[in-house]
Amino acid sequence: MPTPIDEPADWEADAICREVDPELWFPEKGEHSKNAARLCNQCPVQGECLDAALERDERFGIWGGLNTRQRDRQFGRGAQRQTA
């Protein structure tokens, strides 16, 4: 069951995105998300973030280093990532 948005998950305290302007994670149509993805790739909780986005079927923004189109392409809408 997804964590309600008003109750942060334990892993969120370690997320790099907490220290960056939120606008970076929600680029306007046509803007690049490379800077956000670069930061995500350095984040210690990138996998947890991606899993949460897939679980909640996030339709907007950069989550776990992937934008909506990338998440859909890699996992399909409403999919769950298989972790080892």
C-alpha positions in Angstrom: 0.0 0.0 0.0 1.5 3.4 -0.9 2.6 5.8 1.8 0.2 8.8 2.0 1.8 11.9 0.6 1.6 13.8 3.9 3.5 11.0 5.7 7.1 10.9 4.4 8.7 7.5 4.1 11.8 6.8 6.2 14.1 6.9 3.2 13.0 10.4 2.2 15.1 12.0 4.9 18.2 10.8 3.0 17.1 12.0 -0.4 19.3 14.6 -2.2 16.2 16.2 -3.7 15.2 17.6 -0.3 18.1 20.1 -0.6 17.3 21.3 -4.2 14.7 23.6 -5.7 11.6 21.4 -6.3 11.1 23.0 -9.7 14.2 20.9 -10.9 12.2 17.7 -10.5 9.2 19.0 -12.5 10.6 20.5 -15.8 8.2 22.2 -18.2 7.3 20.4 -21.4 10.3 20.5 -23.7 12.8 21.2 -20.9 15.5 18.7 -20.2 15.7 16.6 -17.1 19.4 15.8 -17.3 20.4 17.9 -14.3 17.8 16.2 -12.1 18.8 12.8 -13.4 22.4 13.6 -12.7 21.6 14.4 -9.1 19.4 11.3 -8.7 22.3 9.1 -9.9 24.3 10.4 -6.8 21.4 9.9 -4.4 21.7 7.1 -1.8 17.9 6.3 -2.0 17.4 6.4 -5.7 16.1 2.9 -5.8 13.6 3.5 -3.0 12.4 6.7 -4.8 11.9 4.9 -8.1 10.0 2.0 -6.3 7.7 4.5 -4.6 7.0 6.4 -7.9 6.1 3.1 -9.6 3.9 2.0 -6.7 2.1 5.3 -6.7 2.0 5.4 -10.6 3.5 9.0 -10.5 2.5 10.6 -13.8 4.7 13.8 -13.5 8.2 14.6 -12.5 11.6 13.0 -12.1 11.6 10.1 -9.7 14.5 7.7 -9.1 16.3 9.4 -12.0 13.6 8.7 -14.6 11.0 11.0 -16.1 7.4 9.7 -16.8 8.2 8.6 -20.4 11.3 6.7 -19.3 9.4 5.0 -16.4 6.6 4.0 -18.8 9.1 2.7 -21.4 11.1 0.7 -18.9 8.4 -0.5 -16.5 5.0 0.1 -18.1 2.2 2.1 -16.5 1.4 0.9 -13.0 4.3 -1.5 -13.0 6.5 -2.5 -10.1 10.2 -2.7 -10.4 11.7 -6.1 -9.6 14.5 -5.7 -7.1 17.0 -8.4 -6.3 
